């Protein structure tokens, strides 16, 4: 399930997305992406320096879309991600990391992220033991290659996979904002509005 945030009169799309992110370090990552993108095309990956975000660096990752568009390959894996997974994911394909079901879901979302293009914020329960929130940002390079760069926030509060009442038991939710809408909104620098004033449309097709 994906919720698509749409521009709404008198509200700030950027601030609504940040309210959903609810993580100051990941919000700063979004600010960097907005600054690099300006009002034009996707930002160049070479212009992004992870070292400018030292506090979130352990949670940053980068995946490159393969030429045949059938998979993504991990090009950067932060230390906290290595700890969570018990090994580095750098050099591995997404299909080698995720279960078949999660792979299909993530492929659809990341292809949408770089093709729409759009900024995505996903949330799910994984390995039946933690909740993860991921911010996914689209990048390109001068050779035409496409990348998804982002950060993860892990919540290790107890997750009981057999508890039917647990709100994240089958969660694979995401929020998406088209980059053109987000960049126009950021350029206008509209005043902040309550996060509850979202104009969202639900879809299960992406």
Secondary structure, DSSP 8 states (H G I E B T S, - for coil): -EEEE---TTS-HHHHHHHHH--HHHHHHHHHHHHHHTTSS--BGGG--GGGGTTTGGGEEEEEE-TTSS-EEEEEE-HHHHHHHTS--TT-BHHHHS-HHHHHHHHHHHHHHHHHTEEEEEEEEETTTEEEEEEEEEEE-TTS-EEEEEEEEEE-S---TT-TT-TTTT-EEEEEEEHHHHHHHHHHT-----TT---EEEES--
